[in-house]
Amino acid sequence: MSSRATILAGAIVYGLFVFLGAAGLGFAVLPAVGRAAGIDNEAEAALSLLTLKAVPLLMGLSAAATLSYESLARFSLPRRAAAYAATILLAWLTGAAVAAALLG
C-alpha cells in the first residue's frame, strides 16, 4: 500500500472513530454519568435525543476531522489521544448545541 493510500485509510478510520466516539459520548457516557449523579430519566432521554438529532452534523464534523489526520499523525501518542478526546467533545458539543437550537 502506498504512503498516500495509508494516510487516506488512516484519515477515514480516524473520522469513523470520531463519529463513534461522539455518538458513544451522547448515547452511553453522558446518560450514565447523569444516572450516577442522580439526574432523572427525562434528562437522560434528552441527552440521547440531542445526540440523535445531531447525528447528521456529527457525521459532517467527523468527516471534517479527517482533514486534520495528517497533522495529528506527527504528534506523540499522548498528544494524539488528547486531540482525539478534544475533537470528540467539541464535535458532540457543537452537534448538541445545533440540535438544541433546532428543537427549541
PyMOL CGO cylinders between C-alpha atoms (Angstrom):
from pymol import cmd
from pymol.cgo import CYLINDER

trace = [
    CYLINDER, 0.00, 0.00, 0.00, 1.42, 3.38, -0.92, 0.3, 1, 1, 1, 1, 1, 1,
    CYLINDER, 1.42, 3.38, -0.92, 2.06, 6.06, 1.62, 0.3, 1, 1, 1, 1, 1, 1,
    CYLINDER, 2.06, 6.06, 1.62, -0.78, 8.24, 0.31, 0.3, 1, 1, 1, 1, 1, 1,
    CYLINDER, -0.78, 8.24, 0.31, -3.22, 5.32, 0.47, 0.3, 1, 1, 1, 1, 1, 1,
    CYLINDER, -3.22, 5.32, 0.47, -2.12, 4.60, 4.05, 0.3, 1, 1, 1, 1, 1, 1,
    CYLINDER, -2.12, 4.60, 4.05, -2.73, 8.21, 5.05, 0.3, 1, 1, 1, 1, 1, 1,
    CYLINDER, -2.73, 8.21, 5.05, -6.14, 8.18, 3.36, 0.3, 1, 1, 1, 1, 1, 1,
    CYLINDER, -6.14, 8.18, 3.36, -7.13, 4.94, 5.08, 0.3, 1, 1, 1, 1, 1, 1,
    CYLINDER, -7.13, 4.94, 5.08, -5.93, 6.32, 8.43, 0.3, 1, 1, 1, 1, 1, 1,
    CYLINDER, -5.93, 6.32, 8.43, -7.92, 9.51, 7.92, 0.3, 1, 1, 1, 1, 1, 1,
    CYLINDER, -7.92, 9.51, 7.92, -11.08, 7.55, 7.14, 0.3, 1, 1, 1, 1, 1, 1,
    CYLINDER, -11.08, 7.55, 7.14, -10.64, 5.36, 10.21, 0.3, 1, 1, 1, 1, 1, 1,
    CYLINDER, -10.64, 5.36, 10.21, -9.95, 8.46, 12.33, 0.3, 1, 1, 1, 1, 1, 1,
    CYLINDER, -9.95, 8.46, 12.33, -13.15, 10.11, 11.11, 0.3, 1, 1, 1, 1, 1, 1,
    CYLINDER, -13.15, 10.11, 11.11, -15.11, 6.94, 11.85, 0.3, 1, 1, 1, 1, 1, 1,
    CYLINDER, -15.11, 6.94, 11.85, -13.66, 6.78, 15.37, 0.3, 1, 1, 1, 1, 1, 1,
    CYLINDER, -13.66, 6.78, 15.37, -14.52, 10.45, 15.95, 0.3, 1, 1, 1, 1, 1, 1,
    CYLINDER, -14.52, 10.45, 15.95, -18.12, 9.78, 14.91, 0.3, 1, 1, 1, 1, 1, 1,
    CYLINDER, -18.12, 9.78, 14.91, -18.37, 6.64, 17.05, 0.3, 1, 1, 1, 1, 1, 1,
    CYLINDER, -18.37, 6.64, 17.05, -16.78, 8.45, 19.99, 0.3, 1, 1, 1, 1, 1, 1,
    CYLINDER, -16.78, 8.45, 19.99, -19.20, 11.37, 19.76, 0.3, 1, 1, 1, 1, 1, 1,
    CYLINDER, -19.20, 11.37, 19.76, -22.18, 9.03, 19.40, 0.3, 1, 1, 1, 1, 1, 1,
    CYLINDER, -22.18, 9.03, 19.40, -20.95, 6.92, 22.30, 0.3, 1, 1, 1, 1, 1, 1,
    CYLINDER, -20.95, 6.92, 22.30, -20.48, 10.05, 24.40, 0.3, 1, 1, 1, 1, 1, 1,
    CYLINDER, -20.48, 10.05, 24.40, -24.05, 11.17, 23.79, 0.3, 1, 1, 1, 1, 1, 1,
    CYLINDER, -24.05, 11.17, 23.79, -25.81, 7.81, 23.92, 0.3, 1, 1, 1, 1, 1, 1,
    CYLINDER, -25.81, 7.81, 23.92, -23.85, 5.96, 26.61, 0.3, 1, 1, 1, 1, 1, 1,
    CYLINDER, -23.85, 5.96, 26.61, -21.37, 8.01, 28.61, 0.3, 1, 1, 1, 1, 1, 1,
    CYLINDER, -21.37, 8.01, 28.61, -23.35, 11.16, 29.39, 0.3, 1, 1, 1, 1, 1, 1,
    CYLINDER, -23.35, 11.16, 29.39, -26.58, 9.32, 30.36, 0.3, 1, 1, 1, 1, 1, 1,
    CYLINDER, -26.58, 9.32, 30.36, -24.52, 7.00, 32.61, 0.3, 1, 1, 1, 1, 1, 1,
    CYLINDER, -24.52, 7.00, 32.61, -22.83, 9.99, 34.24, 0.3, 1, 1, 1, 1, 1, 1,
    CYLINDER, -22.83, 9.99, 34.24, -26.24, 11.60, 34.68, 0.3, 1, 1, 1, 1, 1, 1,
    CYLINDER, -26.24, 11.60, 34.68, -27.62, 8.42, 36.23, 0.3, 1, 1, 1, 1, 1, 1,
    CYLINDER, -27.62, 8.42, 36.23, -24.70, 8.28, 38.65, 0.3, 1, 1, 1, 1, 1, 1,
    CYLINDER, -24.70, 8.28, 38.65, -25.25, 11.94, 39.54, 0.3, 1, 1, 1, 1, 1, 1,
    CYLINDER, -25.25, 11.94, 39.54, -28.92, 11.28, 40.28, 0.3, 1, 1, 1, 1, 1, 1,
    CYLINDER, -28.92, 11.28, 40.28, -30.38, 13.01, 37.23, 0.3, 1, 1, 1, 1, 1, 1,
    CYLINDER, -30.38, 13.01, 37.23, -33.86, 11.74, 36.36, 0.3, 1, 1, 1, 1, 1, 1,
    CYLINDER, -33.86, 11.74, 36.36, -34.74, 9.66, 33.31, 0.3, 1, 1, 1, 1, 1, 1,
    CYLINDER, -34.74, 9.66, 33.31, -36.13, 12.61, 31.34, 0.3, 1, 1, 1, 1, 1, 1,
    CYLINDER, -36.13, 12.61, 31.34, -32.75, 14.34, 31.45, 0.3, 1, 1, 1, 1, 1, 1,
    CYLINDER, -32.75, 14.34, 31.45, -31.02, 11.16, 30.29, 0.3, 1, 1, 1, 1, 1, 1,
    CYLINDER, -31.02, 11.16, 30.29, -33.51, 10.86, 27.44, 0.3, 1, 1, 1, 1, 1, 1,
    CYLINDER, -33.51, 10.86, 27.44, -32.93, 14.49, 26.50, 0.3, 1, 1, 1, 1, 1, 1,
    CYLINDER, -32.93, 14.49, 26.50, -29.20, 13.83, 26.11, 0.3, 1, 1, 1, 1, 1, 1,
    CYLINDER, -29.20, 13.83, 26.11, -29.92, 10.88, 23.85, 0.3, 1, 1, 1, 1, 1, 1,
    CYLINDER, -29.92, 10.88, 23.85, -32.46, 12.91, 21.86, 0.3, 1, 1, 1, 1, 1, 1,
    CYLINDER, -32.46, 12.91, 21.86, -29.96, 15.71, 21.34, 0.3, 1, 1, 1, 1, 1, 1,
    CYLINDER, -29.96, 15.71, 21.34, -27.40, 13.18, 20.14, 0.3, 1, 1, 1, 1, 1, 1,
    CYLINDER, -27.40, 13.18, 20.14, -29.91, 11.54, 17.82, 0.3, 1, 1, 1, 1, 1, 1,
    CYLINDER, -29.91, 11.54, 17.82, -30.93, 14.89, 16.32, 0.3, 1, 1, 1, 1, 1, 1,
    CYLINDER, -30.93, 14.89, 16.32, -27.24, 15.81, 15.93, 0.3, 1, 1, 1, 1, 1, 1,
    CYLINDER, -27.24, 15.81, 15.93, -26.21, 12.65, 14.02, 0.3, 1, 1, 1, 1, 1, 1,
    CYLINDER, -26.21, 12.65, 14.02, -26.13, 14.31, 10.58, 0.3, 1, 1, 1, 1, 1, 1,
    CYLINDER, -26.13, 14.31, 10.58, -23.99, 17.14, 11.92, 0.3, 1, 1, 1, 1, 1, 1,
    CYLINDER, -23.99, 17.14, 11.92, -21.77, 14.69, 13.82, 0.3, 1, 1, 1, 1, 1, 1,
    CYLINDER, -21.77, 14.69, 13.82, -21.19, 12.84, 10.56, 0.3, 1, 1, 1, 1, 1, 1,
    CYLINDER, -21.19, 12.84, 10.56, -20.17, 16.07, 8.86, 0.3, 1, 1, 1, 1, 1, 1,
    CYLINDER, -20.17, 16.07, 8.86, -17.90, 17.13, 11.71, 0.3, 1, 1, 1, 1, 1, 1,
    CYLINDER, -17.90, 17.13, 11.71, -16.32, 13.68, 11.73, 0.3, 1, 1, 1, 1, 1, 1,
    CYLINDER, -16.32, 13.68, 11.73, -15.67, 13.96, 8.01, 0.3, 1, 1, 1, 1, 1, 1,
    CYLINDER, -15.67, 13.96, 8.01, -14.12, 17.39, 8.59, 0.3, 1, 1, 1, 1, 1, 1,
    CYLINDER, -14.12, 17.39, 8.59, -11.93, 15.90, 11.33, 0.3, 1, 1, 1, 1, 1, 1,
    CYLINDER, -11.93, 15.90, 11.33, -10.31, 13.65, 8.76, 0.3, 1, 1, 1, 1, 1, 1,
    CYLINDER, -10.31, 13.65, 8.76, -8.62, 16.74, 7.32, 0.3, 1, 1, 1, 1, 1, 1,
    CYLINDER, -8.62, 16.74, 7.32, -6.53, 17.06, 10.49, 0.3, 1, 1, 1, 1, 1, 1,
    CYLINDER, -6.53, 17.06, 10.49, -5.36, 13.43, 10.48, 0.3, 1, 1, 1, 1, 1, 1,
    CYLINDER, -5.36, 13.43, 10.48, -2.13, 14.01, 8.61, 0.3, 1, 1, 1, 1, 1, 1,
    CYLINDER, -2.13, 14.01, 8.61, -1.09, 16.77, 11.03, 0.3, 1, 1, 1, 1, 1, 1,
    CYLINDER, -1.09, 16.77, 11.03, -2.08, 14.70, 14.06, 0.3, 1, 1, 1, 1, 1, 1,
    CYLINDER, -2.08, 14.70, 14.06, -0.03, 11.74, 12.85, 0.3, 1, 1, 1, 1, 1, 1,
    CYLINDER, -0.03, 11.74, 12.85, 3.11, 13.72, 13.66, 0.3, 1, 1, 1, 1, 1, 1,
    CYLINDER, 3.11, 13.72, 13.66, 2.13, 14.13, 17.33, 0.3, 1, 1, 1, 1, 1, 1,
    CYLINDER, 2.13, 14.13, 17.33, 3.24, 11.84, 20.13, 0.3, 1, 1, 1, 1, 1, 1,
    CYLINDER, 3.24, 11.84, 20.13, 0.72, 9.23, 21.25, 0.3, 1, 1, 1, 1, 1, 1,
    CYLINDER, 0.72, 9.23, 21.25, -0.44, 11.13, 24.38, 0.3, 1, 1, 1, 1, 1, 1,
    CYLINDER, -0.44, 11.13, 24.38, -0.92, 14.33, 22.38, 0.3, 1, 1, 1, 1, 1, 1,
    CYLINDER, -0.92, 14.33, 22.38, -2.84, 12.41, 19.70, 0.3, 1, 1, 1, 1, 1, 1,
    CYLINDER, -2.84, 12.41, 19.70, -5.12, 10.90, 22.36, 0.3, 1, 1, 1, 1, 1, 1,
    CYLINDER, -5.12, 10.90, 22.36, -5.72, 14.34, 23.87, 0.3, 1, 1, 1, 1, 1, 1,
    CYLINDER, -5.72, 14.34, 23.87, -6.52, 15.82, 20.45, 0.3, 1, 1, 1, 1, 1, 1,
    CYLINDER, -6.52, 15.82, 20.45, -8.86, 12.89, 19.71, 0.3, 1, 1, 1, 1, 1, 1,
    CYLINDER, -8.86, 12.89, 19.71, -10.71, 13.35, 23.02, 0.3, 1, 1, 1, 1, 1, 1,
    CYLINDER, -10.71, 13.35, 23.02, -10.98, 17.10, 22.46, 0.3, 1, 1, 1, 1, 1, 1,
    CYLINDER, -10.98, 17.10, 22.46, -12.27, 16.56, 18.93, 0.3, 1, 1, 1, 1, 1, 1,
    CYLINDER, -12.27, 16.56, 18.93, -14.95, 14.18, 20.18, 0.3, 1, 1, 1, 1, 1, 1,
    CYLINDER, -14.95, 14.18, 20.18, -16.03, 16.58, 22.91, 0.3, 1, 1, 1, 1, 1, 1,
    CYLINDER, -16.03, 16.58, 22.91, -16.11, 19.59, 20.58, 0.3, 1, 1, 1, 1, 1, 1,
    CYLINDER, -16.11, 19.59, 20.58, -17.99, 17.66, 17.90, 0.3, 1, 1, 1, 1, 1, 1,
    CYLINDER, -17.99, 17.66, 17.90, -20.62, 16.49, 20.38, 0.3, 1, 1, 1, 1, 1, 1,
    CYLINDER, -20.62, 16.49, 20.38, -20.99, 19.92, 21.98, 0.3, 1, 1, 1, 1, 1, 1,
    CYLINDER, -20.99, 19.92, 21.98, -21.36, 21.59, 18.58, 0.3, 1, 1, 1, 1, 1, 1,
    CYLINDER, -21.36, 21.59, 18.58, -23.84, 18.97, 17.38, 0.3, 1, 1, 1, 1, 1, 1,
    CYLINDER, -23.84, 18.97, 17.38, -25.85, 19.13, 20.60, 0.3, 1, 1, 1, 1, 1, 1,
    CYLINDER, -25.85, 19.13, 20.60, -25.97, 22.93, 20.53, 0.3, 1, 1, 1, 1, 1, 1,
    CYLINDER, -25.97, 22.93, 20.53, -27.25, 22.97, 16.95, 0.3, 1, 1, 1, 1, 1, 1,
    CYLINDER, -27.25, 22.97, 16.95, -29.76, 20.20, 17.73, 0.3, 1, 1, 1, 1, 1, 1,
    CYLINDER, -29.76, 20.20, 17.73, -30.99, 22.07, 20.79, 0.3, 1, 1, 1, 1, 1, 1,
    CYLINDER, -30.99, 22.07, 20.79, -31.43, 25.22, 18.71, 0.3, 1, 1, 1, 1, 1, 1,
    CYLINDER, -31.43, 25.22, 18.71, -33.41, 23.27, 16.13, 0.3, 1, 1, 1, 1, 1, 1,
    CYLINDER, -33.41, 23.27, 16.13, -35.58, 21.61, 18.77, 0.3, 1, 1, 1, 1, 1, 1,
    CYLINDER, -35.58, 21.61, 18.77, -36.17, 24.82, 20.71, 0.3, 1, 1, 1, 1, 1, 1,
]
cmd.load_cgo(trace, "trace")
